[in-house]
Amino acid sequence: MNETASLRARAEIDLDALRANVRVLRERAAGAQLMAVLKSDAYGHGALPCARAAREAGATWLGTATPQEALALRAGGLDGRVLCWLWTPGGPWAEAIEADVDVSVSALWALREVVAVAGAVGRAARIHLKADTGLGRNGCRPADWPVLVTEALAAEKAGRVRIAGLWSHFACADEPGHPSIAAQLGVFRDMVAYAEKEGVEPEVRHLANSPATLTLPEAHFDLVRTGIAMYGISPSPELGTPADLGLRPVMTFAASLALVKDAPAGHGVSYGHHYTTPADTTLGLIPVGYADGVPRHASGRGPVLVGGRTRTVAGRVAMDQFVVDLGGDRPEPGAEAVLFGPGDRGEPSVEDWAVAADTIGYEIVTRIGSRVPRVYVGERAAPRPGAHGSGGSGPHENPTDDD
Ligand SMILES: *Cc1c(COP(=O)(O)O)cnc(C)c1O
């Protein structure tokens, strides 16, 4: 048994799979650049290792929601273009400008804050004007766009900002054929055309998330922003499995069986006794719970591979543990229990857990808790200053496969 297997629980992160997924997505969006979306600690996978691996596979942009996430990438040594888009008044504009982070602007309040701070810092901020083309979330509505564009152009002339991007986000890209998709594309083209006619010269126009990258070439423009697909998870069942999409799941979530014991027929299991053993049986204790990201909502439903067979969560998921009915099997304590992974050993998928918990794969991986150590496979050594090449780090290294 290796050291990893002796951990209570672990999320193994296969960076070779992440690199391969980035390459697949770059092929799907040939002609556009790729932004690796790393918000929320890379959807639970770990922002810095994933950012480095995405860069190695040719992601020229990195994207985060909050400015703090973007600044953490810089502090971790990631250079090149980084965009962050979820700002609130009083946000760290000065730090972002000084760290050469691109910032999104959805409204006049944000433009005015960034312009004032850029003046104080003495350096132009690179901004991306965000349009609400129909999502109805962040972004500037078409009616307010002319005023935002006019004021941004004036700030650009004054040397306070450089309008580096024009962008928007889809509402229903994961439902191919949804009428809002064509409508949003049309509105985006109109809003970009208006800004360009007024004199905006953006480096990048960008609209596509993972589902649009996979299904909608006309939405690729200059840059695609991929999150979930880069982690090897299907954006929705409608688009197929990861394998259908040429993607490989990056995270494997596993635990070590903590206890195996006999139980008689009619024994209640876990809080509330929502499961009762139907016959004399054996029970297995899996030492992860909702504090680790196992959804309590998947009580009685979530699948887990133990002792070569898929079992189902018996009764409630507790904070730190849950129970499976092993049906008389007696795997050894310490045996591996795999909640989800790429499926090579027949283990369940993230998508299976999403169904069991009535949610989406995004939420399953993002909620894996900080108590679960991330164990990286395929990590490359950081290049040493003055050394040639990318440095060696064992069997997973293959420095020739990227550009
Ligand atoms: C999260 C996010 C993305 C990535 O979406 P995926 O569906 O995970 O590819 C892209 N753009 C914005 C604005 C986002 O918030």
Ligand as a Chemical Component Dictionary entry (heavy atoms), coordinates in Angstrom:
data_LIG
# 
_chem_comp.id                   LIG 
_chem_comp.type                 NON-POLYMER 
_chem_comp.pdbx_formal_charge   0 
_chem_comp.three_letter_code    LIG 
# 
loop_
_chem_comp_atom.comp_id 
_chem_comp_atom.atom_id 
_chem_comp_atom.alt_atom_id 
_chem_comp_atom.type_symbol 
_chem_comp_atom.charge 
_chem_comp_atom.model_Cartn_x 
_chem_comp_atom.model_Cartn_y 
_chem_comp_atom.model_Cartn_z 
_chem_comp_atom.pdbx_ordinal 
LIG C1 C1 C 0 -17.337 30.031 -15.086 1  
LIG C2 C2 C 0 -17.278 30.866 -16.287 2  
LIG C3 C3 C 0 -16.781 30.356 -17.493 3  
LIG C4 C4 C 0 -16.437 28.906 -17.692 4  
LIG O1 O1 O 0 -17.616 28.156 -17.825 5  
LIG P1 P1 P 0 -17.569 26.585 -18.116 6  
LIG O2 O2 O 0 -18.956 26.231 -18.447 7  
LIG O3 O3 O 0 -17.077 25.961 -16.854 8  
LIG O4 O4 O 0 -16.613 26.407 -19.237 9  
LIG C5 C5 C 0 -16.652 31.223 -18.567 10 
LIG N1 N1 N 0 -17.000 32.522 -18.452 11 
LIG C6 C6 C 0 -17.501 33.047 -17.312 12 
LIG C7 C7 C 0 -17.886 34.474 -17.252 13 
LIG C8 C8 C 0 -17.661 32.235 -16.204 14 
LIG O5 O5 O 0 -18.162 32.749 -15.063 15 
# 
loop_
_chem_comp_bond.comp_id 
_chem_comp_bond.atom_id_1 
_chem_comp_bond.atom_id_2 
_chem_comp_bond.value_order 
_chem_comp_bond.pdbx_ordinal 
LIG C1 C2 SING 1  
LIG C2 C3 SING 2  
LIG C2 C8 DOUB 3  
LIG C3 C4 SING 4  
LIG C3 C5 DOUB 5  
LIG C4 O1 SING 6  
LIG O1 P1 SING 7  
LIG P1 O2 DOUB 8  
LIG P1 O3 SING 9  
LIG P1 O4 SING 10 
LIG C5 N1 SING 11 
LIG N1 C6 DOUB 12 
LIG C6 C7 SING 13 
LIG C6 C8 SING 14 
LIG C8 O5 SING 15 
# 
